[in-house]
């Protein structure tokens, strides 16, 4: 009977040690899960912030400004556009008429003839 009691005592102590170890691992895993959830929330906030910044950086007005200032690009006009045929020859560009800076004065009759008619 003493051997049976000793065997049962060892089984109870082993079971208790296993239970303590299992609870310890469970707490470690819960702590790790909580840490990972916090990291996930932080990364989601960073992603949202970066998406907002990306949309702000990609506005057409900003892109046009950067293209003009940093890349020295300009708007295409018929005067600088070249058309190429399939055989590789260039079609001459049709130059747009230059805007005149002087406005023609309306034709006036001489002062002496105004009242004569």
TIGU-838528 format. One record per residue: residue number from 1; residue in three letters; chain; x, y, z of N, C-alpha, C in turn. Coordinates in nm, 3 decimals. Layout:
<sezas>
{NUM ALA A {X Y Z} {X Y Z} {X Y Z}} ...
</sezas>
This chain:
<sezas>
{1 UNK A {0.081 -0.118 0.000} {0.000 0.000 0.000} {0.087 0.126 0.000}} {2 UNK A {0.199 0.123 0.063} {0.288 0.240 0.069} {0.343 0.270 -0.070}} {3 UNK A {0.372 0.162 -0.143} {0.422 0.183 -0.280} {0.316 0.249 -0.366}} {4 UNK A {0.192 0.209 -0.351} {0.083 0.267 -0.428} {0.064 0.414 -0.392}} {5 UNK A {0.072 0.445 -0.261} {0.060 0.583 -0.217} {0.176 0.668 -0.271}} {6 UNK A {0.296 0.613 -0.269} {0.412 0.682 -0.322} {0.398 0.705 -0.472}} {7 UNK A {0.350 0.606 -0.543} {0.328 0.617 -0.688} {0.221 0.722 -0.717}} {8 UNK A {0.114 0.723 -0.641} {0.008 0.823 -0.660} {0.060 0.964 -0.625}} {9 UNK A {0.142 0.976 -0.522} {0.200 1.105 -0.486} {0.290 1.158 -0.597}} {10 UNK A {0.370 1.073 -0.654} {0.457 1.113 -0.766} {0.371 1.153 -0.887}} {11 UNK A {0.264 1.081 -0.913} {0.175 1.114 -1.025} {0.108 1.249 -1.002}} {12 UNK A {0.064 1.276 -0.878} {-0.001 1.404 -0.847} {0.101 1.518 -0.859}} {13 UNK A {0.222 1.499 -0.808} {0.325 1.603 -0.819} {0.364 1.627 -0.966}} {14 UNK A {0.377 1.522 -1.043} {0.408 1.535 -1.185} {0.298 1.608 -1.259}} {15 UNK A {0.175 1.573 -1.226} {0.060 1.639 -1.289} {0.057 1.788 -1.251}} {16 UNK A {0.086 1.819 -1.126} {0.086 1.958 -1.080} {0.197 2.037 -1.151}} {17 UNK A {0.315 1.977 -1.164} {0.425 2.044 -1.233} {0.391 2.068 -1.381}} {18 UNK A {0.328 1.969 -1.442} {0.287 1.984 -1.582} {0.183 2.095 -1.595}} {19 UNK A {0.088 2.105 -1.502} {-0.014 2.209 -1.504} {0.049 2.347 -1.488}} {20 UNK A {0.145 2.361 -1.397} {0.214 2.489 -1.377} {0.288 2.527 -1.505}} {21 UNK A {0.357 2.434 -1.566} {0.432 2.459 -1.689} {0.336 2.500 -1.803}} {22 UNK A {0.224 2.433 -1.813} {0.126 2.463 -1.917} {0.067 2.603 -1.896}} {23 UNK A {0.037 2.640 -1.772} {-0.015 2.774 -1.746} {0.092 2.880 -1.776}} {24 UNK A {0.215 2.851 -1.745} {0.324 2.945 -1.776} {0.335 2.967 -1.926}} {25 UNK A {0.332 2.860 -2.003} {0.338 2.872 -2.149} {0.216 2.947 -2.202}} {26 UNK A {0.100 2.921 -2.145} {-0.022 2.989 -2.187} {-0.010 3.140 -2.163}} {27 UNK A {0.043 3.179 -2.049} {0.061 3.322 -2.020} {0.163 3.384 -2.114}} {28 UNK A {0.269 3.312 -2.142} {0.368 3.363 -2.237} {0.306 3.384 -2.375}} {29 UNK A {0.228 3.287 -2.419} {0.165 3.299 -2.550} {0.063 3.412 -2.553}} {30 UNK A {-0.011 3.430 -2.444} {-0.106 3.539 -2.438} {-0.035 3.675 -2.443}} {31 UNK A {0.075 3.686 -2.371} {0.153 3.810 -2.374} {0.206 3.837 -2.514}} {32 UNK A {0.255 3.734 -2.578} {0.306 3.748 -2.715} {0.193 3.787 -2.811}} {33 UNK A {0.078 3.726 -2.794} {-0.038 3.760 -2.878} {-0.076 3.907 -2.859}} {34 UNK A {-0.078 3.953 -2.735} {-0.112 4.093 -2.707} {-0.010 4.187 -2.771}} {35 UNK A {0.118 4.154 -2.760} {0.223 4.235 -2.821} {0.208 4.240 -2.972}} {36 UNK A {0.178 4.128 -3.034} {0.161 4.122 -3.179} {0.038 4.202 -3.223}} {37 UNK A {-0.069 4.196 -3.144} {-0.189 4.274 -3.177} {-0.159 4.424 -3.171}} {38 UNK A {-0.083 4.467 -3.070} {-0.044 4.608 -3.061} {0.042 4.648 -3.181}} {39 UNK A {0.134 4.562 -3.218} {0.219 4.588 -3.335} {0.136 4.595 -3.463}} {40 UNK A {0.034 4.509 -3.473} {-0.055 4.511 -3.589} {-0.130 4.642 -3.596}} {41 UNK A {-0.182 4.688 -3.484} {-0.253 4.817 -3.482} {-0.161 4.931 -3.522}} {42 UNK A {-0.036 4.928 -3.470} {0.060 5.033 -3.504} {0.090 5.032 -3.653}} {43 UNK A {0.109 4.914 -3.710} {0.138 4.904 -3.853} {0.019 4.948 -3.938}} {44 UNK A {-0.102 4.916 -3.894} {-0.221 4.960 -3.967} {-0.232 5.112 -3.966}} {45 UNK A {-0.202 5.174 -3.852} {-0.204 5.320 -3.844} {-0.097 5.380 -3.934}} {46 UNK A {0.022 5.320 -3.934} {0.129 5.367 -4.023} {0.087 5.355 -4.169}} {47 UNK A {0.022 5.244 -4.204} {-0.021 5.224 -4.341} {-0.125 5.330 -4.380}} {48 UNK A {-0.219 5.355 -4.291} {-0.320 5.459 -4.320} {-0.254 5.596 -4.337}} {49 UNK A {-0.160 5.627 -4.250} {-0.090 5.755 -4.260} {-0.012 5.765 -4.391}} {50 UNK A {0.055 5.657 -4.428} {0.132 5.657 -4.553} {0.041 5.667 -4.675}} {51 UNK A {-0.077 5.605 -4.669} {-0.172 5.616 -4.780} {-0.218 5.760 -4.796}} {52 UNK A {-0.242 5.827 -4.684} {-0.283 5.968 -4.691} {-0.170 6.053 -4.749}} {53 UNK A {-0.048 6.028 -4.704} {0.067 6.102 -4.758} {0.085 6.074 -4.907}} {54 UNK A {0.065 5.950 -4.946} {0.079 5.913 -5.088} {-0.024 5.988 -5.172}} {55 UNK A {-0.148 5.992 -5.125} {-0.252 6.065 -5.199} {-0.218 6.214 -5.206}} {56 UNK A {-0.163 6.268 -5.097} {-0.127 6.410 -5.096} {-0.011 6.438 -5.192}} {57 UNK A {0.083 6.345 -5.201} {0.198 6.364 -5.289} {0.163 6.346 -5.436}} {58 UNK A {0.056 6.274 -5.465} {0.023 6.240 -5.603} {-0.084 6.330 -5.663}} {59 UNK A {-0.104 6.449 -5.607} {-0.204 6.538 -5.665} {-0.153 6.589 -5.799}} {60 UNK A {-0.242 6.606 -5.897} {-0.197 6.651 -6.029} {-0.122 6.784 -6.025}} {61 UNK A {-0.165 6.877 -5.940} {-0.098 7.006 -5.933} {0.046 6.992 -5.885}} {62 UNK A {0.068 6.908 -5.784} {0.203 6.887 -5.732} {0.290 6.817 -5.836}} {63 UNK A {0.235 6.720 -5.905} {0.312 6.648 -6.007} {0.352 6.743 -6.119}} {64 UNK A {0.260 6.828 -6.161} {0.291 6.924 -6.267} {0.399 7.021 -6.221}} {65 UNK A {0.390 7.065 -6.095} {0.490 7.158 -6.042} {0.628 7.092 -6.040}} {66 UNK A {0.636 6.967 -5.993} {0.765 6.897 -5.990} {0.818 6.873 -6.131}} {67 UNK A {0.729 6.841 -6.224} {0.772 6.816 -6.361} {0.832 6.943 -6.422}} {68 UNK A {0.772 7.057 -6.394} {0.822 7.183 -6.449} {0.950 7.227 -6.379}} {69 UNK A {0.954 7.220 -6.246} {1.068 7.274 -6.172} {1.188 7.180 -6.171}} {70 UNK A {1.168 7.055 -6.135} {1.282 6.964 -6.118} {1.322 6.896 -6.249}} {71 UNK A {1.225 6.856 -6.328} {1.255 6.783 -6.450} {1.263 6.873 -6.573}} {72 UNK A {1.233 7.001 -6.555} {1.236 7.100 -6.664} {1.149 7.057 -6.782}} {73 UNK A {1.034 7.001 -6.752} {0.942 6.959 -6.857} {0.851 7.075 -6.891}} {74 UNK A {0.792 7.069 -7.009} {0.698 7.173 -7.050} {0.583 7.108 -7.124}} {75 UNK A {0.475 7.182 -7.137} {0.356 7.131 -7.203} {0.382 7.119 -7.352}} {76 UNK A {0.336 7.011 -7.411} {0.356 6.990 -7.554} {0.264 7.083 -7.633}} {77 UNK A {0.323 7.145 -7.733} {0.246 7.233 -7.822} {0.268 7.184 -7.965}} {78 UNK A {0.181 7.223 -8.057} {0.202 7.181 -8.196} {0.336 7.227 -8.252}} {79 UNK A {0.391 7.335 -8.202} {0.517 7.386 -8.254} {0.635 7.295 -8.218}} {80 UNK A {0.626 7.223 -8.109} {0.739 7.138 -8.069} {0.709 6.990 -8.086}} {81 UNK A {0.593 6.957 -8.140} {0.555 6.818 -8.159} {0.604 6.768 -8.294}} {82 UNK A {0.664 6.651 -8.295} {0.709 6.591 -8.419} {0.631 6.461 -8.440}} {83 UNK A {0.580 6.444 -8.559} {0.507 6.324 -8.594} {0.596 6.239 -8.683}} {84 UNK A {0.599 6.110 -8.657} {0.686 6.019 -8.731} {0.599 5.918 -8.804}} {85 UNK A {0.628 5.899 -8.931} {0.557 5.797 -9.009} {0.611 5.660 -8.974}} {86 UNK A {0.543 5.557 -9.023} {0.587 5.421 -8.993} {0.723 5.389 -9.054}} {87 UNK A {0.755 5.455 -9.164} {0.884 5.428 -9.227} {0.998 5.504 -9.160}} {88 UNK A {0.967 5.588 -9.061} {1.070 5.658 -8.985} {1.092 5.801 -9.027}} {89 UNK A {1.027 5.846 -9.132} {1.044 5.985 -9.174} {0.961 6.076 -9.085}} {90 UNK A {1.011 6.194 -9.065} {0.946 6.290 -8.977} {0.858 6.382 -9.060}} {91 UNK A {0.738 6.400 -9.017} {0.646 6.493 -9.081} {0.676 6.630 -9.023}} {92 UNK A {0.699 6.731 -9.107} {0.731 6.864 -9.052} {0.617 6.917 -8.968}} {93 UNK A {0.653 6.982 -8.858} {0.553 7.038 -8.767} {0.492 7.161 -8.830}} {94 UNK A {0.365 7.178 -8.810} {0.297 7.297 -8.857} {0.306 7.399 -8.746}} {95 UNK A {0.375 7.508 -8.776} {0.394 7.611 -8.674} {0.265 7.689 -8.658}} {96 UNK A {0.226 7.708 -8.536} {0.107 7.787 -8.508} {0.139 7.933 -8.533}} {97 UNK A {0.042 8.010 -8.583} {0.071 8.152 -8.607} {0.109 8.220 -8.477}} {98 UNK A {0.213 8.302 -8.488} {0.260 8.373 -8.368} {0.158 8.478 -8.328}} {99 UNK A {0.126 8.486 -8.201} {0.031 8.588 -8.158} {0.093 8.726 -8.175}} {100 UNK A {0.017 8.817 -8.235} {0.070 8.952 -8.258} {0.059 9.031 -8.129}} {101 UNK A {0.164 9.108 -8.104} {0.167 9.186 -7.982} {0.111 9.326 -8.003}} {102 UNK A {0.104 9.369 -8.129} {0.048 9.501 -8.157} {-0.090 9.483 -8.215}} {103 UNK A {-0.181 9.565 -8.174} {-0.316 9.559 -8.228} {-0.330 9.666 -8.334}} {104 UNK A {-0.380 9.630 -8.450} {-0.392 9.730 -8.556} {-0.497 9.833 -8.518}} {105 UNK A {-0.465 9.957 -8.550} {-0.558 10.066 -8.521} {-0.667 10.066 -8.627}} {106 UNK A {-0.790 10.098 -8.590} {-0.898 10.101 -8.689} {-0.871 10.210 -8.793}} {107 UNK A {-0.909 10.181 -8.914} {-0.887 10.276 -9.024} {-0.970 10.401 -9.000}} {108 UNK A {-0.903 10.513 -9.005} {-0.973 10.640 -8.984} {-0.961 10.725 -9.110}} {109 UNK A {-1.065 10.798 -9.133} {-1.061 10.891 -9.246} {-0.990 11.018 -9.202}} {110 UNK A {-0.935 11.088 -9.296} {-0.874 11.216 -9.260} {-0.979 11.308 -9.201}} {111 UNK A {-0.937 11.396 -9.114} {-1.029 11.485 -9.043} {-1.105 11.577 -9.139}} {112 UNK A {-1.046 11.617 -9.250} {-1.109 11.711 -9.343} {-1.224 11.645 -9.417}} {113 UNK A {-1.218 11.515 -9.439} {-1.320 11.450 -9.521} {-1.431 11.391 -9.436}} {114 UNK A {-1.422 11.395 -9.307} {-1.525 11.333 -9.224} {-1.660 11.402 -9.244}} {115 UNK A {-1.662 11.528 -9.239} {-1.788 11.600 -9.248} {-1.836 11.618 -9.390}} {116 UNK A {-1.757 11.593 -9.490} {-1.794 11.618 -9.628} {-1.893 11.515 -9.680}} {117 UNK A {-1.899 11.402 -9.635} {-1.987 11.296 -9.689} {-2.113 11.300 -9.624}} 
</sezas>
